[in-house]
Amino acid sequence: MKEAIAFLVAKDSVFKELYAQYGNPLVPTRPEGFQTLVKLILEQQVSLESARACYVKIEMALGELTPQLILTASDEVLRACGVSRQKSSYLKALAEAIQEKKLVLENLSGKHPDDVRKELIQIKGIGHWTIDVYLMFCLQSPDILPIGDVALVNTIKELYGCNDKAEMLVLADNWKPYRSMATYFFWHHYLKKRNRKFIY
């Protein structure tokens, strides 16, 4: 962490200013595994608060979540917990991939991030944002830029005047091999400016 922060602060005056203003950014972690991926699917395109409420309802209805429980749960039960029909199909696709050993989550931590992405992207409902967050929070991959994240994109626009994602990706080349830490700086700034806490 110290090495990444020192690198960014020395490389880019924006990080120097952010560090002077806020100090170390929060580096969130989540446990590896099925339950975290379920939460990330529920978090797609909704607030974290509503996704968490939905997850709690599922656990109250089914118990501690396992792939088998999701596969045997009816769409009606999941719907009653606030899960859309589309997300129900995503959860079942994930559970099925694990049950059939097409995806072995325990093996992902030993693989290169590109290989993890190739595996996870095969599963219906798991896109690049979900994979990026899993790589960052669960596998602690140091060089991820979740360019599909609205808060990240808006912060780069604000601090650098970039409006085009392709331009942002070129800019982010300067932050390699610590683009994850750069992202944590930007998220920290985004939330502090809006007086909001980091919920993860």
Secondary structure, DSSP 8 states (H G I E B T S, - for coil): -HHHHHHHHHH-HHHHHHHHHH-S--------SHHHHHHHHHHTTS-HHHHHHHHHHHHHHH-S--HHHHHHS-HHHHHHTT--HHHHHHHHHHHHHHHTTS--GGGGGGS-HHHHHHHHTTSTT--HHHHHHIIIIIS--SS---TT-HHHHHHHHHHH----HHHHHHHHGGGTT-HHHHHHHHHHHHHHHTT-----
